[in-house]
Amino acid sequence: MLKRVVAFAVLLASPSVAFDQNDLERVRAGLDCLGCDLSGADLSYAFLRDANLAGADLSGANLAGAYLWEADLSGANLTGANLTGVDLTRAVMSGAILCNTTWTDGTVRNNNC
Protein backbone atom coordinates (compact mmCIF):
# COMPACT_ATOMS: atom_id res chain seq x y z
CA MET A 1 0.00 0.00 0.00
CA LEU A 2 2.83 2.41 0.86
CA LYS A 3 4.39 1.85 -2.57
CA ARG A 4 1.12 2.85 -4.24
CA VAL A 5 0.87 6.02 -2.16
CA VAL A 6 4.48 6.97 -2.95
CA ALA A 7 4.00 6.25 -6.66
CA PHE A 8 0.84 8.37 -6.71
CA ALA A 9 2.63 11.24 -4.93
CA VAL A 10 5.48 11.12 -7.46
CA LEU A 11 2.97 11.16 -10.32
CA LEU A 12 1.26 14.24 -8.88
CA ALA A 13 4.57 16.04 -8.35
CA SER A 14 5.83 15.35 -11.89
CA PRO A 15 5.45 18.20 -14.36
CA SER A 16 2.81 17.53 -16.97
CA VAL A 17 3.47 18.07 -20.63
CA ALA A 18 0.45 19.77 -22.09
CA PHE A 19 1.77 21.21 -25.35
CA ASP A 20 1.01 19.75 -28.75
CA GLN A 21 4.20 18.15 -30.14
CA ASN A 22 3.17 19.04 -33.73
CA ASP A 23 2.79 22.69 -32.72
CA LEU A 24 6.21 22.66 -31.08
CA GLU A 25 7.77 21.22 -34.22
CA ARG A 26 6.04 23.91 -36.35
CA VAL A 27 7.50 26.68 -34.19
CA ARG A 28 10.98 25.18 -34.18
CA ALA A 29 10.80 24.91 -37.99
CA GLY A 30 10.01 28.63 -38.22
CA LEU A 31 6.42 28.16 -39.42
CA ASP A 32 3.44 30.28 -38.38
CA CYS A 33 1.67 28.86 -35.38
CA LEU A 34 -1.43 30.96 -34.73
CA GLY A 35 -3.42 29.67 -31.77
CA CYS A 36 -0.91 26.89 -31.11
CA ASP A 37 -0.83 24.94 -27.86
CA LEU A 38 2.67 25.43 -26.48
CA SER A 39 1.63 25.38 -22.83
CA GLY A 40 4.47 24.14 -20.67
CA ALA A 41 6.87 23.83 -23.62
CA ASP A 42 10.60 24.43 -23.20
CA LEU A 43 11.54 27.07 -25.76
CA SER A 44 14.50 28.40 -23.80
CA TYR A 45 17.12 30.01 -26.05
CA ALA A 46 15.01 29.30 -29.14
CA PHE A 47 15.55 31.48 -32.21
CA LEU A 48 12.02 32.67 -32.99
CA ARG A 49 12.62 35.85 -34.97
CA ASP A 50 9.47 36.97 -36.83
CA ALA A 51 7.51 34.05 -35.31
CA ASN A 52 3.75 34.38 -35.65
CA LEU A 53 2.40 33.12 -32.32
CA ALA A 54 -0.74 35.26 -32.25
CA GLY A 55 -3.30 33.76 -29.90
CA ALA A 56 -0.96 30.92 -28.91
CA ASP A 57 -1.21 29.26 -25.50
CA LEU A 58 2.24 29.70 -23.98
CA SER A 59 1.06 29.37 -20.39
CA GLY A 60 3.78 27.92 -18.21
CA ALA A 61 6.24 27.87 -21.12
CA ASN A 62 9.94 28.44 -20.54
CA LEU A 63 11.14 31.06 -23.03
CA ALA A 64 14.19 32.16 -21.01
CA GLY A 65 16.84 33.63 -23.28
CA ALA A 66 14.75 33.16 -26.44
CA TYR A 67 15.14 35.50 -29.40
CA LEU A 68 11.65 36.81 -30.27
CA TRP A 69 12.68 39.84 -32.32
CA GLU A 70 9.65 41.15 -34.28
CA ALA A 71 7.54 38.16 -33.16
CA ASP A 72 3.75 38.47 -33.08
CA LEU A 73 2.50 37.51 -29.62
CA SER A 74 -0.74 39.47 -29.86
CA GLY A 75 -3.45 37.82 -27.80
CA ALA A 76 -1.07 35.07 -26.65
CA ASN A 77 -1.59 33.55 -23.21
CA LEU A 78 1.70 33.92 -21.33
CA THR A 79 0.28 33.10 -17.88
CA GLY A 80 3.07 31.76 -15.69
CA ALA A 81 5.58 31.84 -18.56
CA ASN A 82 9.26 32.59 -17.99
CA LEU A 83 10.52 35.41 -20.27
CA THR A 84 13.75 36.09 -18.38
CA GLY A 85 16.37 37.48 -20.76
CA VAL A 86 14.08 37.27 -23.82
CA ASP A 87 14.76 39.70 -26.67
CA LEU A 88 11.36 41.22 -27.48
CA THR A 89 12.68 44.00 -29.73
CA ARG A 90 9.79 45.21 -31.91
CA ALA A 91 7.61 42.27 -30.84
CA VAL A 92 3.84 42.77 -30.98
CA MET A 93 2.33 42.11 -27.54
CA SER A 94 -1.10 43.77 -27.84
CA GLY A 95 -3.72 41.89 -25.86
CA ALA A 96 -1.21 39.33 -24.54
CA ILE A 97 -2.17 37.83 -21.18
CA LEU A 98 0.63 38.31 -18.66
CA CYS A 99 -0.61 36.80 -15.39
CA ASN A 100 2.16 35.83 -12.99
CA THR A 101 4.53 36.09 -15.97
CA THR A 102 8.24 36.47 -15.26
CA TRP A 103 9.26 39.38 -17.47
CA THR A 104 12.56 39.87 -19.31
CA ASP A 105 14.15 41.61 -16.31
CA GLY A 106 12.98 38.98 -13.81
CA THR A 107 10.05 40.99 -12.42
CA VAL A 108 6.58 39.45 -12.35
CA ARG A 109 3.88 41.04 -14.54
CA ASN A 110 0.12 40.84 -14.22
CA ASN A 111 -1.53 42.44 -17.26
CA ASN A 112 -4.88 41.43 -18.80
CA CYS A 113 -5.53 38.79 -16.13
C-alpha positions, 0 to 999 in steps of 0.5 A: 500500500505504501508503494502505491501512495508513494508512486501516486505522490510522485505522479502528482509532483511530476510536471505535466506536458500539455503542449502539442508536439506538432505545434512545437515542431512547427514553431521550431521549424520557423512556421506560423503557429497561430493559436498553437498549444505550447503550454508548458513547452521548453523554448528556452534560447530558441531562435524565434525571430518573426515568429507568428504566435498570435493567440498561442497558448504559452502558459507555463512555457519556458522562453528564457533567453529566447530571441523573439525579435519582431515576433507576433505575440498578440493575444497570446496567453503567457500566464506563468511563462518565464521570459527572463532574458528574452529579446522582445525587440519590436515584438507585438504584444497587444492583448497578450495575457501576462498573469504571474509572468516572469518578465525579461528583467525577472520581475513578475507582470500581471496584465490582462488577467 
